[in-house]
Each structure stands twice: as C-alpha cells, then as structure tokens.
Amino acid sequence: MKSRKGFLQKTALVSGALSFVAAIICVLFLYLKARELGMGHPVSASFIAGIFFFLFVGSLLIYIGKADIPSFSVREHQCPPSD
C-alpha cells in the first residue's frame, strides 16, 4: 500500500519545523535578555516557557506529519451485500 500524505499532514510537518525555528529564536532572545535582566526576571521565565511550548508542539506536529495514516475511504467492492 502506497502511503500518501494529505494536505493537513504536510501542513503539520511544516508547522512543526517552524515551531522548532521559533524555539531557537526564543533561545537566542533568552540568552540576550538573561544577560541583561538575569534569569530570575519574569521575561526570562516567559522565554523558557516559550521554548518548552515550541519544542513539544513542534515534536508532536512532526510526529503527526510523518505518521502513516491509511485511507479511510469506502470502496464499493469492499462493502458486504445487504440482506
């Protein structure tokens, strides 16, 4: 059976990659703001939360995008005869 990726799976794969890019951007901003404000500042904590969010959402979306989901379409020759 040939696996075809649907539009939503491709979108999930791209969104997962963009989430990883957003996590890397959060890491860069965390590094810059932590040097300026310190790690105890609420801004630093929000960047850490953003990193956590983007990493886990990105990994979940990539997992969904790479999944082998079969076609759920009903074909006429597969239906049992009705009595």
ZITA-V133644 format. One record per pair of residues at least 24 apart in sequence whose C-alpha atoms are under 8 Angstrom apart, sorted by the first residue. I is the first residue (numbers start at 0). J is the second residue. Records with the same first field share a line. If there is no record, write none. Layout:
I: J + J
This chain:
2: 67 + 68 + 69
4: 64 + 68
7: 64
8: 63 + 64 + 65
9: 64
10: 64
11: 60 + 61 + 63 + 64
12: 60 + 61 + 62 + 63 + 64 + 65
13: 61
14: 57 + 60 + 61
15: 56 + 57 + 58 + 59 + 60 + 61
16: 57 + 61
17: 57
18: 53 + 54 + 56 + 57
19: 53 + 54 + 57
21: 50 + 53
22: 49 + 50 + 51 + 53 + 54
23: 50
25: 49 + 50
26: 50
